Amino acid sequence: LVTGRKVTVEDLMKVGERSFNLKRVLNCKWGVTSKDDILPKRLLEPQEGGTMRNVPDMELMLKEYYEARGWTPEGFPSKEKLKELGI
């Protein structure tokens, strides 16, 4: 970096994860819930010439996404995740 500070890719990934989780914490504080985690309507409907199996299972997708992020099933960053990130 131009600051002369040695920064690794892992350092940058951690900064990104911290900022993403902090944004989520603030959004949750301001009333955002898992009900707001949605895809555009057109992606939740069968496409012309397609089948119903192309429609994503949002409940399953969110469950897996929250687990991968280290969030609670309700979509809030867990205390453990926040502690890990120093938030």
C-alpha positions, 0 to 999 in steps of 0.5 A: 500500500502507499502508506508503506504498511505491509498488508496481506490479502488475509488482512484485507479480507478481515477488514472486509469481513469486519466492515460487512458485519458492522454494517449488518449490526447497524442495519439490525439496530435500525430494524432490518431483519431476515425478512428483508433478505430477499432476492428480486421477485423475478428470481423467485418465479419460474422463468419462461421455458424453465421449471419450478426447480429453478426457483431458489429455496430462500429459506434454505439459502438464508440458513446456509448463508447465515451459518457460513457468515457465523450469524444466528438463524435470525440473521444477526451476527453472533456474539462469537463472530463479533468477538472474533472480529473485535467488534 
